[in-house]
Amino acid sequence: MILLSLLLAEEAALYDPAPPPDSAFVRVVNATPGSAPIEVVVNGLSLSSVGYQQATHYAVVKGGERSLSAGPTTAELSFDSGAFYTVVLEGGTLSALSDTPNDNLAKARLTLYNLSDAPVSLKTADGQVAVLEGVSPNGVEGRAVNAIPIELAVFSGDQSITLPKVTLAQGNSYSIFVTGTDPVAAALVRDTTRTN
């Protein structure tokens, strides 16, 4: 009995506690050009401040209608249990986008959020291999890719923005946020979740 208790205690220390079954996963990205860092609060839970093109980690919140504030901007948004959301702060408004989590632990997942006003594509930095092509304004597209070191770039018309080289890891997800207008700006972040 003592041995079983010790094994259970070790297992609890090894793994993060599972979130409640009625949980939703919510993060906020700041897509307002020139914005200073803004404090984000979701349902009373304070998240990190986010500057332009930065995103908070996913916070675990109870599903249903929840209050959210980013600086002076507030909104009541509805989140389904078990789902992932990216809430975009842009121009004094908050809008929720439904996310697709990475369900292939042998691959990495890349998701492009086109928050600009022009179609964009994600390719290798040399432009030779297309990853996500022709993502429309306010569109979100993603795909599972091999977990390798890679240098990517965002292409918009004649403009290209090379992103920092990244080593994609199996089971991880990465987001590319494209914002602004002629020229656009782009940033790549690794998605993270905070369970407590």
Buried (B, 14 or more C-beta within 10 A) or exposed (E): EEEEEEEEEEEEEEEEEEBEEEBBBBBBBBBBEEBEEBEBBBBEBEBBBBEBBBBBBBBBBEBEEBEBBBBEBEBEBEBEEEBBBBBBBBEEEBBBBEBBBBEEEEBBBBBBBBBBEBBBBBBEBEEEEEBBEEBEEBBBBBBBBEBEEBEBBBBBEEBBBEBEEBEBEEEBBBBBBBBBEEEBBBBBBBBEBBEE
